[in-house]
Amino acid sequence: MDTIDANHSDCREVARKMLLKWKQKKGKEATVGILLIALEEIERRDVVEKLLDQRDTMEKDQASQRRSGMKVQQRYDATSSDKPFEQAPVTEIHIWSIRVAVGAEWRHLGAVLGLESALMDNIDADHSAYREKAWKVLQKWKQKEGNGATVGILINALEEIGRRDVIEKLRDM
């Protein structure tokens, strides 16, 4: 919301209220990933970039804190510091970060992750862009597996479909 011009405080307040109302209505379904996709759909890539830049800054701060031995606060719930990376649950940030790279391999990845072909047919019919299909497949898998949807399992699935590039993208987070 910092990208909304300070001279437009009324707009900023309207945006804040709208986001709060969305969060109240959707609950756990109101995720950062969904917000980022919605912002892209209304061609507000500037806001998307700002949010992703803030996430990158937060992750660099966390890495610095880890190196210095400080306890890391898990803002945005990106990973869990008390678990090895591969055992951490997959988050919206993980999904958002790799959805474009997964691209046309979304269906193959979904099959390896154990999603039913009928579900993938529905995703295919409901979404036109590969990034949206990949995002939805990963979300459905995460929803199905709950805390069992770990980064390690995702890495193994990506390995199985030959997407080492996407694995490196995850590891660089």
N, CA, C and O of each residue as an XYZ file, in Angstrom:
692
protein
N       0.816     -1.196      0.000
C       0.000      0.000      0.000
C       0.854      1.252      0.000
O       0.348      2.343     -0.265
N       2.154      1.118      0.295
C       3.024      2.284      0.256
C       3.153      2.845     -1.146
O       3.549      3.997     -1.319
N       2.817      2.031     -2.168
C       2.929      2.521     -3.534
C       1.789      3.454     -3.905
O       1.858      4.140     -4.925
N       0.736      3.490     -3.088
C      -0.334      4.450     -3.324
C       0.185      5.801     -2.855
O       0.635      5.945     -1.718
N       0.121      6.769     -3.724
C       0.664      8.098     -3.454
C       0.141      8.655     -2.131
O      -1.058      8.623     -1.854
N       1.064      9.161     -1.327
C       0.704      9.714     -0.019
C      -0.290     10.864     -0.146
O      -1.059     11.118      0.781
N      -0.285     11.563     -1.283
C      -1.227     12.663     -1.494
C      -2.652     12.164     -1.691
O      -3.594     12.957     -1.688
N      -2.809     10.903     -1.857
C      -4.124     10.318     -2.045
C      -4.491      9.479     -0.827
O      -4.782      8.288     -0.941
N      -4.473     10.118      0.336
C      -4.715      9.383      1.580
C      -6.096      8.734      1.592
O      -6.268      7.671      2.188
N      -7.083      9.354      0.945
C      -8.415      8.753      0.876
C      -8.353      7.430      0.108
O      -8.964      6.443      0.518
N      -7.622      7.411     -0.996
C      -7.470      6.187     -1.789
C      -6.743      5.117     -0.983
O      -7.085      3.935     -1.028
N      -5.746      5.559     -0.257
C      -4.986      4.618      0.568
C      -5.875      3.976      1.629
O      -5.796      2.772      1.873
N      -6.717      4.786      2.251
C      -7.625      4.286      3.281
C      -8.672      3.360      2.668
O      -9.013      2.336      3.260
N      -9.182      3.709      1.496
C     -10.145      2.845      0.810
C      -9.494      1.504      0.486
O     -10.107      0.453      0.673
N      -8.252      1.539     -0.002
C      -7.536      0.299     -0.332
C      -7.321     -0.543      0.921
O      -7.514     -1.759      0.891
N      -6.928      0.086      2.008
C      -6.724     -0.632      3.266
C      -8.008     -1.297      3.728
O      -7.997     -2.469      4.105
N      -9.115     -0.565      3.701
C     -10.408     -1.119      4.123
C     -10.847     -2.259      3.205
O     -11.399     -3.261      3.659
N     -10.594     -2.090      1.918
C     -10.962     -3.126      0.967
C     -10.173     -4.416      1.237
O     -10.738     -5.509      1.195
N      -8.878     -4.288      1.511
C      -8.056     -5.465      1.806
C      -8.490     -6.132      3.114
O      -8.528     -7.359      3.206
N      -8.812     -5.329      4.115
C      -9.289     -5.894      5.385
C     -10.616     -6.630      5.208
O     -10.817     -7.705      5.773
N     -11.509     -6.049      4.428
C     -12.804     -6.681      4.180
C     -12.604     -7.999      3.411
O     -13.259     -8.997      3.712
N     -11.706     -7.999      2.428
C     -11.388     -9.210      1.667
C     -10.832    -10.281      2.593
O     -11.223    -11.445      2.502
N      -9.926     -9.898      3.481
C      -9.319    -10.844      4.423
C     -10.382    -11.426      5.360
O     -10.380    -12.626      5.637
N     -11.286    -10.576      5.844
C     -12.347    -11.051      6.728
C     -13.287    -12.009      6.003
O     -13.712    -13.014      6.574
N     -13.611    -11.706      4.759
C     -14.542    -12.523      3.996
C     -13.926    -13.856      3.582
O     -14.583    -14.893      3.668
N     -12.689    -13.841      3.139
C     -12.052    -15.044      2.596
C     -11.261    -15.840      3.624
O     -10.979    -17.018      3.405
N     -10.901    -15.221      4.733
C     -10.138    -15.923      5.768
C      -8.822    -16.450      5.235
O      -8.031    -15.694      4.670
N      -8.579    -17.749      5.411
C      -7.319    -18.354      4.987
C      -7.149    -18.385      3.477
O      -6.037    -18.575      2.983
N      -8.242    -18.198      2.733
C      -8.157    -18.161      1.283
C      -7.588    -16.827      0.784
O      -7.194    -16.730     -0.378
N      -7.540    -15.819      1.624
C      -6.995    -14.507      1.256
C      -5.486    -14.549      1.448
O      -4.968    -14.137      2.486
N      -4.791    -15.050      0.437
C      -3.352    -15.251      0.542
C      -2.575    -14.210     -0.252
O      -3.123    -13.519     -1.112
N      -1.305    -14.116      0.055
C      -0.417    -13.212     -0.677
C      -0.389    -13.605     -2.152
O      -0.394    -12.737     -3.025
N      -0.361    -14.896     -2.432
C      -0.333    -15.357     -3.820
C      -1.539    -14.893     -4.607
O      -1.405    -14.439     -5.743
N      -2.716    -15.003     -4.014
C      -3.936    -14.561     -4.690
C      -3.905    -13.054     -4.893
O      -4.302    -12.560     -5.948
N      -3.442    -12.328     -3.901
C      -3.335    -10.884     -4.030
C      -2.384    -10.511     -5.177
O      -2.685     -9.622     -5.972
N      -1.253    -11.187     -5.254
C      -0.292    -10.888     -6.312
C      -0.876    -11.161     -7.692
O      -0.670    -10.377     -8.619
N      -1.595    -12.251     -7.834
C      -2.214    -12.570     -9.127
C      -3.288    -11.536     -9.467
O      -3.381    -11.095    -10.612
N      -4.094    -11.148     -8.486
C      -5.124    -10.131     -8.726
C      -4.491     -8.814     -9.160
O      -4.992     -8.147    -10.065
N      -3.403     -8.446     -8.519
C      -2.710     -7.206     -8.892
C      -2.151     -7.289    -10.304
O      -2.168     -6.300    -11.037
N      -1.656     -8.457    -10.692
C      -1.175     -8.630    -12.069
C      -2.319     -8.508    -13.057
O      -2.168     -7.907    -14.120
N      -3.475     -9.084    -12.704
C      -4.628     -9.047    -13.605
C      -5.135     -7.640    -13.848
O      -5.670     -7.354    -14.919
N      -4.979     -6.754    -12.873
C      -5.402     -5.360    -13.070
C      -4.224     -4.489    -13.503
O      -4.271     -3.261    -13.437
N      -3.166     -5.171    -13.949
C      -1.981     -4.516    -14.507
C      -1.297     -3.565    -13.532
O      -0.846     -2.483    -13.908
N      -1.228     -3.992    -12.262
C      -0.500     -3.222    -11.254
C       0.789     -3.950    -10.913
O       1.040     -4.289     -9.757
N       1.600     -4.184    -11.934
C       2.875     -4.872    -11.767
C       3.784     -4.077    -10.826
O       4.634     -4.656    -10.149
N       3.607     -2.759    -10.783
C       4.417     -1.936     -9.890
C       4.196     -2.331     -8.426
O       5.145     -2.375     -7.643
N       2.951     -2.615     -8.063
C       2.647     -3.012     -6.688
C       3.173     -4.424     -6.435
O       3.699     -4.714     -5.361
N       3.028     -5.301     -7.435
C       3.560     -6.662     -7.312
C       5.063     -6.600     -7.060
O       5.572     -7.258     -6.152
N       5.771     -5.812     -7.864
C       7.224     -5.697     -7.701
C       7.586     -5.157     -6.326
O       8.550     -5.615     -5.713
N       6.827     -4.194     -5.842
C       7.089     -3.630     -4.513
C       6.920     -4.701     -3.433
O       7.750     -4.809     -2.530
N       5.855     -5.487     -3.524
C       5.632     -6.555     -2.544
C       6.740     -7.603     -2.609
O       7.225     -8.066     -1.577
N       7.136     -7.972     -3.822
C       8.204     -8.964     -3.969
C       9.539     -8.403     -3.491
O      10.339     -9.129     -2.901
N       9.786     -7.125     -3.738
C      11.013     -6.495     -3.235
C      11.028     -6.498     -1.713
O      12.066     -6.755     -1.103
N       9.880     -6.213     -1.093
C       9.796     -6.245      0.366
C      10.064     -7.644      0.885
O      10.733     -7.814      1.905
N       9.543     -8.651      0.187
C       9.795    -10.038      0.582
C      11.286    -10.350      0.481
O      11.852    -10.981      1.374
N      11.928     -9.905     -0.618
C      13.358    -10.160     -0.795
C      14.172     -9.498      0.305
O      15.111    -10.092      0.836
N      13.809     -8.265      0.645
C      14.503     -7.548      1.720
C      14.325     -8.284      3.038
O      15.277     -8.439      3.803
N      13.100     -8.739      3.305
C      12.823     -9.476      4.535
C      13.655    -10.753      4.582
O      14.217    -11.085      5.626
N      13.740    -11.477      3.457
C      14.499    -12.721      3.427
C      15.991    -12.472      3.634
O      16.660    -13.267      4.294
N      16.522    -11.378      3.081
C      17.931    -11.046      3.301
C      18.174    -10.721      4.765
O      19.191    -11.120      5.332
N      17.238     -9.991      5.385
C      17.352     -9.679      6.811
C      17.325    -10.963      7.641
O      18.085    -11.106      8.598
N      16.450    -11.891      7.271
C      16.364    -13.153      7.997
C      17.666    -13.937      7.863
O      18.154    -14.510      8.837
N      18.226    -13.962      6.650
C      19.483    -14.689      6.441
C      20.590    -14.071      7.281
O      21.403    -14.789      7.862
N      20.625    -12.752      7.349
C      21.626    -12.059      8.152
C      21.453    -12.391      9.634
O      22.431    -12.621     10.346
N      20.202    -12.414     10.090
C      19.921    -12.748     11.481
C      20.315    -14.188     11.785
O      20.851    -14.476     12.855
N      20.050    -15.090     10.843
C      20.433    -16.494     11.054
C      21.940    -16.626     11.179
O      22.436    -17.361     12.033
N      22.670    -15.912     10.324
C      24.128    -15.974     10.372
C      24.664    -15.448     11.699
O      25.685    -15.921     12.198
N      23.967    -14.469     12.264
C      24.432    -13.915     13.528
C      23.866    -14.671     14.736
O      24.142    -14.311     15.880
N      23.079    -15.715     14.478
C      22.568    -16.556     15.561
C      21.306    -16.041     16.214
O      20.883    -16.591     17.230
N      20.682    -14.995     15.666
C      19.464    -14.457     16.255
C      18.255    -15.286     15.839
O      18.248    -15.877     14.759
N      17.233    -15.333     16.692
C      15.970    -16.000     16.357
C      15.281    -15.182     15.274
O      15.216    -13.957     15.369
N      14.770    -15.846     14.252
C      14.158    -15.168     13.112
C      12.639    -15.164     13.255
O      12.024    -16.206     13.484
N      12.049    -13.993     13.119
C      10.595    -13.897     13.111
C      10.108    -14.319     11.734
O      10.683    -13.894     10.732
N       9.072    -15.137     11.653
C       8.636    -15.683     10.374
C       7.527    -14.842      9.743
O       6.397    -15.308      9.597
N       7.849    -13.615      9.374
C       6.915    -12.772      8.671
C       6.666    -13.369      7.296
O       7.599    -13.880      6.677
N       5.454    -13.321      6.806
C       5.019    -13.915      5.551
C       5.106    -15.433      5.572
O       4.751    -16.075      4.583
N       5.564    -16.021      6.657
C       5.599    -17.469      6.804
C       6.343    -18.132      5.651
O       5.939    -19.203      5.200
N       7.415    -17.525      5.168
C       8.113    -18.021      3.983
C       8.718    -19.395      4.194
O       8.550    -20.274      3.349
N       9.423    -19.605      5.308
C       9.946    -20.924      5.643
C       9.907    -21.056      7.146
O       9.587    -20.098      7.849
N      10.223    -22.216      7.636
C      10.230    -22.416      9.072
C      11.669    -22.573      9.530
O      12.358    -23.498      9.101
N      12.130    -21.679     10.397
C      13.535    -21.685     10.803
C      13.888    -22.839     11.723
O      15.067    -23.157     11.879
N      12.893    -23.476     12.338
C      13.196    -24.567     13.255
C      13.212    -25.923     12.555
O      13.348    -26.951     13.218
N      13.078    -25.947     11.246
C      13.113    -27.177     10.468
C      14.115    -27.016      9.336
O      14.336    -25.907      8.849
N      14.725    -28.126      8.915
C      15.553    -28.047      7.713
C      14.691    -27.582      6.536
O      13.484    -27.823      6.510
N      15.307    -26.925      5.579
C      14.603    -26.342      4.437
C      13.658    -27.348      3.777
O      12.507    -27.018      3.492
N      14.128    -28.556      3.536
C      13.320    -29.553      2.827
C      12.093    -29.998      3.628
O      11.126    -30.488      3.045
N      12.118    -29.837      4.945
C      10.982    -30.239      5.778
C       9.997    -29.099      6.010
O       8.929    -29.311      6.583
N      10.342    -27.906      5.575
C       9.462    -26.751      5.764
C       8.227    -26.893      4.874
O       8.325    -27.375      3.745
N       7.079    -26.477      5.374
C       5.880    -26.526      4.532
C       5.997    -25.548      3.359
O       6.584    -24.474      3.487
N       5.436    -25.935      2.235
C       5.383    -25.053      1.068
C       4.426    -23.908      1.404
O       3.362    -24.131      1.982
N       4.809    -22.692      1.043
C       3.999    -21.506      1.327
C       3.573    -20.833      0.029
O       4.026    -21.203     -1.054
N       2.701    -19.845      0.153
C       2.289    -19.052     -1.007
C       3.489    -18.393     -1.684
O       3.521    -18.256     -2.907
N       4.456    -17.992     -0.897
C       5.649    -17.356     -1.465
C       6.414    -18.346     -2.338
O       6.869    -17.986     -3.423
N       6.559    -19.582     -1.882
C       7.208    -20.610     -2.709
C       6.443    -20.782     -4.022
O       7.024    -20.770     -5.107
N       5.132    -20.942     -3.894
C       4.291    -21.181     -5.072
C       4.390    -20.008     -6.040
O       4.586    -20.200     -7.241
N       4.255    -18.809     -5.519
C       4.315    -17.626     -6.363
C       5.665    -17.533     -7.080
O       5.726    -17.173     -8.256
N       6.727    -17.856     -6.374
C       8.072    -17.703     -6.912
C       8.389    -18.665     -8.051
O       9.223    -18.359     -8.903
N       7.731    -19.829     -8.077
C       8.084    -20.813     -9.110
C       7.012    -21.020    -10.165
O       7.250    -21.738    -11.136
N       5.849    -20.422    -10.011
C       4.731    -20.719    -10.905
C       5.041    -20.431    -12.366
O       4.636    -21.196    -13.241
N       5.747    -19.347    -12.647
C       6.082    -19.010    -14.037
C       7.101    -20.010    -14.582
O       6.984    -20.462    -15.721
N       8.091    -20.350    -13.774
C       9.146    -21.270    -14.212
C       8.596    -22.672    -14.491
O       9.081    -23.355    -15.393
N       7.590    -23.105    -13.728
C       6.989    -24.425    -13.957
C       6.336    -24.454    -15.339
O       6.454    -25.433    -16.075
N       5.652    -23.374    -15.673
C       5.094    -23.196    -17.009
C       4.323    -24.375    -17.553
O       3.411    -24.890    -16.908
N       4.701    -24.800    -18.756
C       3.985    -25.843    -19.481
C       4.071    -27.206    -18.803
O       3.327    -28.118    -19.163
N       4.954    -27.359    -17.837
C       5.088    -28.637    -17.119
C       4.104    -28.769    -15.971
O       4.219    -29.701    -15.176
N       3.135    -27.859    -15.862
C       2.212    -27.846    -14.736
C       1.458    -29.170    -14.594
O       1.295    -29.668    -13.480
N       1.001    -29.740    -15.702
C       0.216    -30.978    -15.638
C       1.097    -32.162    -15.210
O       0.685    -32.991    -14.398
N       2.298    -32.227    -15.759
C       3.230    -33.297    -15.400
C       3.560    -33.209    -13.903
O       3.577    -34.223    -13.206
N       3.822    -31.992    -13.417
C       4.106    -31.796    -12.001
C       2.917    -32.227    -11.143
O       3.092    -32.899    -10.126
N       1.719    -31.844    -11.551
C       0.523    -32.230    -10.810
C       0.360    -33.742    -10.717
O      -0.020    -34.271     -9.672
N       0.651    -34.430    -11.814
C       0.545    -35.900    -11.810
C       1.566    -36.511    -10.854
O       1.241    -37.432    -10.105
N       2.788    -36.007    -10.877
C       3.833    -36.520     -9.986
C       3.470    -36.241     -8.527
O       3.785    -37.040     -7.646
N       2.818    -35.126     -8.274
C       2.404    -34.780     -6.912
C       1.145    -35.537     -6.477
O       0.696    -35.397     -5.339
N       0.584    -36.333     -7.378
C      -0.540    -37.189     -7.015
C      -1.915    -36.587     -7.195
O      -2.886    -37.090     -6.629
N      -2.021    -35.516     -7.973
C      -3.338    -34.937     -8.217
C      -4.064    -35.735     -9.298
O      -3.439    -36.273    -10.212
N      -5.367    -35.804     -9.187
C      -6.180    -36.563    -10.139
C      -6.274    -35.836    -11.473
O      -6.277    -34.606    -11.525
N      -6.349    -36.604    -12.541
C      -6.404    -36.007    -13.875
C      -7.679    -35.182    -14.070
O      -7.659    -34.182    -14.788
N      -8.787    -35.587    -13.440
C     -10.032    -34.818    -13.561
C      -9.858    -33.418    -12.975
O     -10.361    -32.440    -13.530
N      -9.148    -33.326    -11.858
C      -8.872    -32.025    -11.250
C      -8.027    -31.177    -12.199
O      -8.276    -29.984    -12.372
N      -7.039    -31.800    -12.800
C      -6.176    -31.050    -13.717
C      -6.930    -30.641    -14.983
O      -6.654    -29.586    -15.554
N      -7.885    -31.473    -15.426
C      -8.730    -31.092    -16.562
C      -9.538    -29.839    -16.223
O      -9.689    -28.944    -17.055
N     -10.059    -29.786    -14.981
C     -10.814    -28.603    -14.540
C      -9.915    -27.365    -14.500
O     -10.315    -26.285    -14.934
N      -8.715    -27.530    -13.981
C      -7.765    -26.410    -13.928
C      -7.456    -25.937    -15.342
O      -7.403    -24.735    -15.606
N      -7.253    -26.881    -16.242
C      -6.961    -26.547    -17.636
C      -8.104    -25.749    -18.260
O      -7.871    -24.782    -18.985
N      -9.347    -26.163    -17.970
C     -10.517    -25.484    -18.527
C     -10.740    -24.104    -17.903
O     -11.221    -23.187    -18.567
N     -10.386    -23.965    -16.626
C     -10.669    -22.724    -15.897
C      -9.615    -21.634    -16.067
O      -9.894    -20.462    -15.817
N      -8.417    -22.004    -16.486
C      -7.319    -21.036    -16.556
C      -6.642    -21.117    -17.918
O      -6.467    -22.203    -18.469
N      -6.266    -19.968    -18.453
C      -5.672    -19.965    -19.782
C      -4.144    -19.946    -19.758
O      -3.510    -20.610    -20.578
N      -3.557    -19.212    -18.853
C      -2.096    -19.071    -18.824
C      -1.454    -20.207    -18.036
O      -1.992    -20.662    -17.027
N      -0.293    -20.658    -18.513
C       0.430    -21.731    -17.818
C       0.751    -21.357    -16.380
O       0.661    -22.200    -15.487
N       1.126    -20.094    -16.143
C       1.487    -19.692    -14.778
C       0.307    -19.838    -13.830
O       0.481    -20.201    -12.666
N      -0.904    -19.554    -14.329
C      -2.103    -19.712    -13.510
C      -2.382    -21.186    -13.241
O      -2.777    -21.557    -12.136
N      -2.176    -22.016    -14.246
C      -2.398    -23.454    -14.097
C      -1.399    -24.037    -13.102
O      -1.761    -24.838    -12.239
N      -0.139    -23.627    -13.232
C       0.896    -24.109    -12.298
C       0.571    -23.656    -10.884
O       0.679    -24.441     -9.942
N       0.174    -22.401    -10.726
C      -0.182    -21.862     -9.420
C      -1.337    -22.663     -8.811
O      -1.297    -23.016     -7.633
N      -2.360    -22.944     -9.614
C      -3.529    -23.648     -9.108
C      -3.188    -25.095     -8.742
O      -3.659    -25.600     -7.723
N      -2.374    -25.765     -9.564
C      -1.960    -27.138     -9.260
C      -1.217    -27.176     -7.931
O      -1.486    -28.031     -7.086
N      -0.293    -26.260     -7.751
C       0.480    -26.236     -6.508
C      -0.406    -25.898     -5.314
O      -0.227    -26.452     -4.229
N      -1.348    -25.004     -5.508
C      -2.275    -24.677     -4.415
C      -3.145    -25.867     -4.053
O      -3.342    -26.153     -2.872
N      -3.663    -26.560     -5.046
C      -4.514    -27.729     -4.791
C      -3.721    -28.825     -4.089
O      -4.232    -29.476     -3.178
N      -2.476    -29.031     -4.508
C      -1.630    -30.024     -3.841
C      -1.391    -29.627     -2.387
O      -1.498    -30.458     -1.486
N      -1.067    -28.351     -2.163
C      -0.834    -27.857     -0.808
C      -2.095    -28.014      0.043
O      -2.022    -28.404      1.208
N      -3.223    -27.715     -0.535
C      -4.502    -27.841      0.182
C      -4.776    -29.311      0.517
O      -5.218    -29.623      1.623
N      -4.520    -30.194     -0.417
C      -4.762    -31.630     -0.224
C      -3.843    -32.220      0.847
O      -4.282    -33.023      1.670
N      -2.577    -31.823      0.836
C      -1.585    -32.427      1.723
C      -1.419    -31.699      3.052
O      -0.866    -32.260      3.997
N      -1.884    -30.470      3.136
C      -1.728    -29.699      4.370
C      -0.258    -29.517      4.714
O       0.542    -29.174      3.844
N       0.112    -29.743      5.977
C       1.508    -29.592      6.398
C       2.423    -30.642      5.791
O       3.646    -30.536      5.889
N       1.833    -31.661      5.160
C       2.622    -32.676      4.472
C       3.151    -32.211      3.129
O       3.970    -32.890      2.510
N       2.685    -31.057      2.678
C       3.178    -30.473      1.422
C       4.466    -29.714      1.741
O       4.447    -28.512      2.007
N       5.580    -30.439      1.710
C       6.854    -29.834      2.101
C       7.693    -29.454      0.898
O       7.477    -29.932     -0.216
N       8.647    -28.587      1.150
C       9.586    -28.166      0.112
C      10.347    -29.383     -0.427
O      10.605    -29.468     -1.628
N      10.706    -30.322      0.452
C      11.431    -31.512      0.014
C      10.642    -32.357     -0.969
O      11.189    -32.827     -1.967
N       9.363    -32.554     -0.695
C       8.516    -33.323     -1.610
C       8.398    -32.597     -2.940
O       8.452    -33.221     -4.000
N       8.238    -31.285     -2.888
C       8.159    -30.503     -4.121
C       9.460    -30.606     -4.907
O       9.436    -30.764     -6.128
N      10.580    -30.519     -4.226
C      11.885    -30.652     -4.886
C      12.008    -32.023     -5.553
O      12.481    -32.119     -6.685
N      11.585    -33.084     -4.860
C      11.645    -34.429     -5.441
C      10.776    -34.529     -6.700
O      11.179    -35.138     -7.690
N       9.593    -33.934     -6.654
C       8.700    -33.956     -7.821
C       9.315    -33.183     -8.985
O       9.252    -33.625    -10.132
N       9.904    -32.037     -8.689
C      10.552    -31.241     -9.741
C      11.747    -31.991    -10.328
O      12.002    -31.921    -11.530
N      12.466    -32.698     -9.483
C      13.582    -33.530     -9.948
C      13.070    -34.604    -10.901
O      13.672    -34.864    -11.943
N      11.958    -35.221    -10.534
C      11.391    -36.298    -11.343
C      10.966    -35.823    -12.736
O      11.040    -36.584    -13.700
N      10.524    -34.574    -12.840
C      10.130    -34.058    -14.166
C      11.280    -33.306    -14.844
O      11.092    -32.672    -15.883
N      12.463    -33.384    -14.246
C      13.643    -32.808    -14.879
C      13.759    -31.292    -14.810
O      14.348    -30.675    -15.698
N      13.208    -30.689    -13.773
C      13.221    -29.224    -13.666
C      14.175    -28.746    -12.574
O      13.755    -28.149    -11.583
N      15.457    -29.016    -12.770
C      16.495    -28.581    -11.833
C      16.544    -27.054    -11.727
O      16.887    -26.513    -10.676
N      16.203    -26.366    -12.810
C      16.193    -24.908    -12.780
C      15.204    -24.374    -11.755
O      15.482    -23.394    -11.063
N      14.049    -25.023    -11.661
C      13.024    -24.600    -10.704
C      13.471    -24.939     -9.281
O      13.202    -24.193     -8.339
N      14.160    -26.082     -9.139
C      14.683    -26.471     -7.826
C      15.669    -25.406     -7.347
O      15.638    -25.009     -6.182
N      16.534    -24.948     -8.235
C      17.504    -23.916     -7.861
C      16.804    -22.628     -7.465
O      17.243    -21.936     -6.546
N      15.734    -22.309     -8.144
C      14.938    -21.114     -7.799
C      14.388    -21.242     -6.371
O      14.402    -20.277     -5.607
N      13.910    -22.431     -6.022
C      13.429    -22.661     -4.653
C      14.555    -22.546     -3.642
O      14.398    -21.917     -2.596
N      15.675    -23.146     -3.952
C      16.815    -23.120     -3.016
C      17.390    -21.720     -2.833
O      17.968    -21.416     -1.790
N      17.234    -20.876     -3.836
C      17.737    -19.492     -3.736
C      16.847    -18.591     -2.906
O      17.205    -17.444     -2.639
N      15.695    -19.090     -2.494
C      14.773    -18.254     -1.701
C      15.337    -17.964     -0.320
O      14.697    -17.278      0.477
